[in-house]
Amino acid sequence: MIRILPDHLINQICAGEVSDRPATILKELIENSLDAEATEIKINTEEGGKNKLTIADNGKGMPREDLEKSILRHATSKIPDEDLFNICSFGFRGEALASIASASRMKITTSNNESSWEMIVASGKILSIKPSARSHGTTIEITDLFYAIPARLKFLRSTRAEQGAINEIVKRFAIGNPTIKLQLNNLLFEKTDLTNRAKKILGADFIANSLSISNSIEDYSISGLIGKPIYYKHNSRSFFVFVNGRFLKDKFLFAILRQCYFDVMAYDRYPVLVLNLKVPESEIDVNVHPAKTEVKFRNQAILKQLIIGTIKRELGKTTFENHVFSTVKTADAGISEIKETPFSYPQASFAGGKISDEDIILESDISSQFGIARFQLHNTYIISQSQDGWFIIDQHASHERIVLEKIQSRKIIRQQLLLPEIFISTPEAIEKLLLEKKSFAETGFVIEQIDETKIAIKEIPAFLKYITPIELFQKISAELETNDIAKEHQKIIHKIRGTIACHGSIRAGQSLSIPEMNELLKQIGETPRAMQCNHGRPTVMKLDRKLLDKIFERG
């Protein structure tokens, strides 16, 4: 038999959807304060919010008639008429206070400068309303959370865990609203700018290893701080993304942000980001998730263009001068026929004590960005000298970046093989490789199917010197076979390019002559994003006089 649920039970169900723990309740209350144009918000908790949670603000406050309506379901001051697709406020459903009131004991004290009132509520029922002496703003005090829903109460975690969740919520609001004064117990965030607020929350290391961005396309804009590839975390909790001031955990946005770092950071690493996106209210639907942490965008293409274009351009500007090295706790192919000299070196000859012309180094070159090569350490690191210090260069990591940038810019010269190389594998592996025939062509490979277990490799990129085509295809095939990320086309392309760059580069342990080292230094200086390899690791470190004095504790 179907029956209509009573209001008190509906409210308790809503309480479980909207407010399942003290932290989510606090989120709703802070949003209410911001909607009331508060500039100062003070929060106090007892036992992780389970016993008591108080929030006080200096917002607009409410008159008595609005105070009484505030705990009714779907009573809101934030949606004019039926305009559900032009929402400028954080809250809009009118569920939060009603749901919280139905599951706890609550006292609301509010003043709008004309009158001040105090209302006491228990289990969703008003027990009393009387005048109060509060100054401008609103205070909400919640006690005995979920006492009316014992089943929900037993699922609350330890005091430490609940307080930790509250801390995270407050930090999100603090970093997204630097001009708002926020206080949680003894933790105070004074009014400031984004950089100083981010420094307090994310640390000085992040600020030293971040870049400031700002850009717009039509009515869409992006601003904030993006971490350099050498500064990373191991999960997406390092993403602080706000759309029209609203903190989001949106899969569409997160996928775009990861794409921005595809070619400068390993796939198991996540950049640290603080981003503010402004989108026309009519172009966004915020009413798609109970917690309002996901949204729908009407024009995803323009947003994707804005985010990727802005972040990639800024990452491409990274030079040695703005790169800070520190220990970070875990931060037909359409190929251009430009006649560019592939990476090759003159062979130095030191036989019989004779020095070839190519081995002569002009001391004037010491003034170039990375100076001149002096020697090789462990056949892996190049040591070079400039006018103001020494550089240590990882020869494999830096050349890997050079090769990847050439692949991505399509400045590749193809070399036709006299006899095609035949790659043999399983029908499933051959099918996967053929699905990416165009991607291979974009990276300098021309392949044709012979039968279900064989493909012919007819052309290869001219720079492929350190691995045979068959060995390379074996590695790429294994990657596509075993790696889950190969389910998405963009990630397949990234994986193919990365594998080619890695195995098509100078090896660690490979001996280089002085001219070879200097040629590599020259190309590093000409290559975008050369300060980190394709996995986000640093490629160059500078030892200047200041650093050496610090190491040896010289005053």
Secondary structure, DSSP 8 states (H G I E B T S, - for coil): ------HHHHHHHHHHHH-SSHHHHHHHHHHHHHHTT-SEEEEEEEGGGTSEEEEEE-S----HHHHHHTTSTT--SSS-TT-TTS--SS--SS-HHHHHHHHSEEEEEEE-SS-EEEEEEETTEEEEEEE----SEEEEEEESTTTT-HHHHTT---HHHHHHHHHHHHHHHHHH-TTSEEEETTEEE-S--HHHHHHHHH-HHHHHTEEEEEEEETTEEEEEEEE-TTSEESSGGGEEEEETTEEE--HHHHHHHHHHTTTTS-TT-EE-EEEEEE--GGGEE-TTSTTS---EES-HHHHHHHHHHHHHHHHHT--GGG--------------------S-------GGG---GGG---GGGGGSTT-EEEEEETTTEEEEEETTEEEEEEHHHHHHHHHHHHHHHT---EEEEEEEEEEE--HHHHHHHHHTHHHHHHTT-EEEEEETTEEEEEEEETT--SS-HHHHHHHHHHHHHH-GGGGSHHHHHHHHHHHHHHHTS--TT----HHHHHHHHHHHHHSTTTTB-TTS-B-EEEEEHHHHHHHTT--
